[in-house]
């Protein structure tokens, strides 16, 4: 499997969040992740949260990096069941990310909780005078359809049916 790594420089301006989402959407499509896939929307939400945190909480430029698996002719090789999309935001602030608990009607404070809930893995490391916040999302291949079907099949809980998406 081939891997593509792309990056976008982010200015410390809230308008950059929308630009980062548009840029990421085009890069995802170029790697074979279609806009109508649930994975694409999850990744765009993660881009939005991480870039927003960098812009709002540091007030400094940042770099968004995506590492994307690229399907050659739309086919995975035998034995490849999972491809991982990695996203990183590197900023110039040494201040570590701080998860918060937002109360009721608060409009801020849920970003890292969303990242924790949507990503398969996430974390951060010091990077020079700043830090790197990263997350990864696994993309199952068609060869792993049984597990994918099991994970997305409606389940019963008491008298309620629900679907994990």
Secondary structure, 3 states (H helix, E strand, C coil): CEEEEEEEEECCCCHHHHHHHHHHHHHHHHCCCCCCCHHHHHHHHHHHHHHHHHHHHHCCCEEEEEEEEECECCECCCCCCEEEEEEEEEECCCCCCCCCCCCCCCCCCCHHHHHHHHCCEEEEEEECCEEEEEEEEEEECHHHHHHHHHHHCCEEECCEEECCC
